[in-house]
Amino acid sequence: MAEAISQTTKQPNKFMRWLATLGNSFVSFFKKIGAFFVGIWNIMRNGNWKTRMSFLIMGFGCFAYAQPLRGVLFLLVEIGFVLFMTFSGGVYLSKFGTLGTEVQGPIIDETGVQVGMTKGDNSLAILLFGVSTILIIFMFAAVYLWQLRNAYDNQQKAEFGMPISGAKTDLRNMLDKNFHTTLLALPTLGILIGTLIPLVFMILIAFTNYDRDHLTPGNLFTWVGFENFVNLFAMKGTNSMGKTFFSLLGWTLLWAVLATVTTYIGGMILAILINKKGVRFKKIYRGFFVITIAIPQFVSLLVVSKFFSTENGLVNQLLKSWGLITQNVGWFENVTLARTMVVIVNMWIGIPYSMLITSGILMNIPEELYESARIDGAGPVTTFFKITLPYMLFVTGPYLLTQFIGNINNFNVIFLLTGGGPTSPDLMAPAGRTDLLITWLYNITVNGVYKDYKTGSAIGILVFIVCAVFSLAVYRNTSSVKNEEDFQ
C-alpha cells in the first residue's frame, strides 16, 4: 500500500519538475534576449566615438584600430545586406503578411487577342524567399552584434595598452586555434540553407490554404491560421478527417510497438540460440541472416507482395495444390489479416538487424554473473529475466527508442506490401486500414487527385510532435539514463 501511494505521489512531482524545467527554459530565453539589448546599451553608453560609429558603419571600429581585414569583411556584409533588402528581400518581406495580392491575368490587345500574361505575385515564391529573408536578417543581426562587441573590445584593449590582433594573426588563428570554426562554417551554412529553411517553409505551409487549386502562380494562396488543424480534428460524418486521423494514429502507434517489440525479442532469441555453447557453424548461421540484410529492402517487399497476391500469388497456388484451401485467400484484403501480415513480414526483415546488434552485446555480458546465478540455483528463465534482459535493455535502450520512432515513419513496409489497403467506408479517401500517418501524408500530397499540401504539412507537424514528446519522455526514463551507475 505504501509503495502504491509512493508511486502516485511521484507522478505529480515529475510533472511539477517538468513544468519547472519548461518555465526555467522560457526564463533563460528571455534573459538572453534582455542581455542582448543590455549589451548593446552598454556599448552605446560606454563606447567612444570610434565605437559608436560602428552602429552606422559596420567595421568602423576595426578600421580605427588597425584591423583592415575584419573591417572590410564587416563592411561588405553591411553593403550586401542593404542591397539585398532594397532589391529583393525587402520586396518579399513586404508581401509576406498577405502572400501576394496582384493576381496574374491575361493581357488583351486592341483586337481582343491575348498577347501575354501580367506578372502578378507568386505566393509560393513569396513564402519561400520571405522565410529566407527572415533568416538572413537574424544572421545579419548576429554579425552586427559581433562587430559591435569587436569594436568595444578593441577600444578597451587600446585604453589598457593591450595588443590588438591584426590581419596576419586573424589568418593564422583561422588555420590554427580557430580551425574548427573554419571547418564548420560551410557545413553550418549548408544546414541553414538545405535544412532549416525548407523545414520552416514546410511548417508554415500548414497555416496556409495551399493545395491543388493554388499550384499555378495565377492562383494565390493566403494565411488561414489554425484552420487546417481544426479541419484535421473535425469529427463530423462517418468518414470525417478527424476520425480518419485518430484511427490512423492509433494504428500507427500500435504498429510501432508491435514492429519494435517483435523484431527486438525475435533478434535476441535468435542471437541467444546461435551463441549458445555447443552450437556448431555459428558463422554460417549468422552469414545467412547477413545475406537477407544485403538484399535491398524494397526488392524483398515487392517479392513478398507478389508471393501473397490474391489471384496469382505463389502461396495461394501452393495451398490449393496441397488441398488446404479451396478459394484464394485475400492476404491483404482483410483488415486483421493484412495487419498481421505486415507485422510478420517486418519481423522477417527486421530480426536479422536485431540479431547482429544483440549478438555483440551478449558476448560482452560477464560470464561471472551467470556462474553466480547457477550457484544460487537460478534456472535459464530466471537468468534471462534477471541478468540477460536487464543488461540488454540497458545497453540497447536508445536503439529501441530509435527503432520505435523509425517504425512510426516506416514507409516502405506498408506502402510496398499493402499500399495502405484495404480501404474502408469509415475512412476518408485515400486512407486505408493499414495506412500509417506517413503513408497517408504521402497519398494526400503526391497523389495527383488530392495534392493537399496544407493538410499534409499539418499531419507532418503532428507526427513530429508525437515523436518528439514520446522520445523525450521515454529516453528520460530508460535505465541507460536513470541507472547509469549500476552498470559502470
C-alpha positions, 0 to 999 in steps of 0.5 A: 500500500505504501509503495502504491501511494509512493508511486502516485505521489511521484507522478505529480512531482515529475510533472511539477519538475517538468513544468519547472524545467519548461518555465526555467527554459522560457526564463533563460530565453528571455534573459538572453534576449534582455542581455542582448539589448543590455549589451548593446546599451552598454556599448552605446553608453560606454563606447567612444566615438570610434565605437559608436560609429560602428552602429552606422558603419559596420567595421568602423571600429576595426578600421580605427584600430588597425584591423583592415581585414575584419573591417572590410569583411564587416563592411561588405556584409553591411553593403550586401545586406542593404542591397539585398533588402532594397532589391529583393528581400525587402520586396518579399518581406513586404508581401509576406503578411498577405502572400501576394495580392496582384493576381496574374491575368491575361493581357488583351490587345486592341483586337481582343487577342491575348498577347501575354500574361501580367506578372502578378505575385507568386505566393509560393515564391513569396513564402519561400524567399520571405522565410529566407529573408527572415533568416538572413536578417537574424544572421545579419543581426548576429554579425552586427552584434559581433562587430559591435562587441569587436569594436568595444573590445578593441577600444578597451584593449587600446585604453589598457595598452593591450595588443590588438590582433591584426590581419596576419594573426586573424589568418593564422588563428583561422588555420590554427586555434580557430580551425574548427570554426573554419571547418564548420562554417560551410557545413553550418551554412549548408544546414541553414540553407538545405535544412532549416529553411525548407523545414520552416517553409514546410511548417508554415505551409500548414497555416496556409490554404495551399493545395491543388487549386493554388499550384499555378502562380495565377492562383494565390494562396493566403494565411488561414491560421489554425484552420487546417488543424481544426479541419484535421480534428473535425469529427463530423460524418462517418468518414470525417478527417478527424476520425480518419486521423485518430484511427490512423494514429492509433494504428500507427502507434500500435504498429510501432510497438508491435514492429519494435517489440517483435523484431527486438525479442525475435533478434535476441532469441535468435542471437541467444540460440546461435551463441549458445555453447555447443552450437556448431557453424555459428558463422554460417548461421549468422552469414545467412541472416547477413545475406537477407540484410544485403538484399535491398529492402524494397526488392524483398517487399515487392517479392513478398507482395507478389508471393501473397497476391490474391489471384496469382500469388505463389502461396495461394497456388501452393495451398490449393495444390496441397488441398488446404484451401479451396478459394484464394485467400485475400492476404491483404484484403482483410483488415486483421489479416493484412495487419498481421501480415505486415507485422510478420513480414517486418519481423522477417526483415527486421530480426536479422538487424536485431540479431547482429546488434544483440549478438555483440552485446551478449558476448560482452555480458560477464560470464561471472554473473551467470556462474553466480546465478547457477550457484544460487540455483537460478534456472535459464528463465530466471537468468534471462529475466534477471541478468540477460534482459536487464543488461540488454535493455540497458545497453540497447535502450536508445536503439529501441527508442530509435527503432520505435520512432523509425517504425512510426515513419516506416514507409516502405513496409506498408506502402510496398506490401499493402499500399495502405489497403484495404480501404474502408467506408469509415475512412476518408479517401485515400486512407486505408486500414493499414495506412500509417500517418506517413503513408497517408501524408504521402497519398494526400500530397503526391497523389495527383487527385488530392495534392493537399499540401496544407493538410499534409504539412499539418499531419507532418507537424503532428507526427513530429510532435508525437515523436518528439514528446514520446522520445523525450519522455521515454529516453528520460526514463530508460535505465541507460539514463536513470541507472547509469551507475549500476552498470559502470 
